[in-house]
Structure formats: structure tokens, C-alpha cells
Amino acid sequence: MDYNLIAGNLYMFPRSDGIVLGGTYERGNWDTNPDDEVSERLLAEHRELFAGFPG
């Protein structure tokens, strides 16, 4: 993949070892542990976004 995507609060950036999906932040929260609920929501929102693309 050789492009970035920013759509509303969602973003996707390529890396040499995978793809970064995101779209969340919490001011003052420095915890680096993943939140399963947030991860599932982000995956669902990215799926919905790409479902609207042609082809």
C-alpha cells in the first residue's frame, strides 16, 4: 500500500510491517495498552468506510 487515508475521525497509514488504523485519542491518557472495545469499533468503522468504495 502506498497511500494514506484520512476520513473524518478515521485514518490509515502504511508501514513497512503492516497498516496503522486509527481514529481515537483521549487527552491525558498515556496508557499504551489496547482497549478491545475501541479496537473493535475502529475495525468496524473502517470496514463500513471501505464497503462504500467501488469494486
C-alpha positions in Angstrom: 0.0 0.0 0.0 1.4 3.4 -0.9 -1.2 5.9 0.2 -2.7 7.4 3.4 -6.3 7.8 4.1 -7.9 10.3 6.4 -11.7 10.3 6.6 -13.5 12.2 9.3 -12.0 10.8 12.6 -10.6 7.7 10.9 -7.1 7.3 9.5 -5.0 4.6 7.8 -1.2 4.8 7.3 1.0 2.2 5.6 4.1 0.9 7.4 6.8 -1.5 6.2 5.4 -4.1 8.7 1.7 -3.5 8.2 -1.0 -0.8 8.3 -1.9 1.5 11.1 -5.7 2.0 11.6 -6.8 4.7 14.0 -9.2 7.4 14.8 -9.2 7.9 18.6 -7.4 9.8 21.2 -8.1 10.6 24.8 -6.5 13.8 26.2 -4.2 13.0 29.1 -4.5 9.2 28.6 -0.9 7.8 28.3 -1.9 4.2 28.6 -0.3 2.2 25.7 -2.4 -0.9 26.3 -5.0 -1.6 23.6 -8.7 -1.3 24.5 -10.5 -4.2 22.9 -13.8 -2.3 22.7 -12.1 0.7 20.9 -10.2 -1.7 18.6 -13.4 -3.5 17.5 -15.2 -0.2 16.9 -12.3 1.2 14.8 -12.2 -2.1 12.7 -16.0 -1.9 12.2 -15.8 1.8 11.2 -13.0 1.1 8.7 -14.9 -1.9 7.3 -18.0 0.3 6.8 -15.9 3.0 5.1 -14.3 0.6 2.7 -17.6 -1.2 2.0 -18.7 2.1 0.3 -15.8 2.1 -2.2 -16.5 0.7 -5.7 -15.0 -2.6 -6.8 
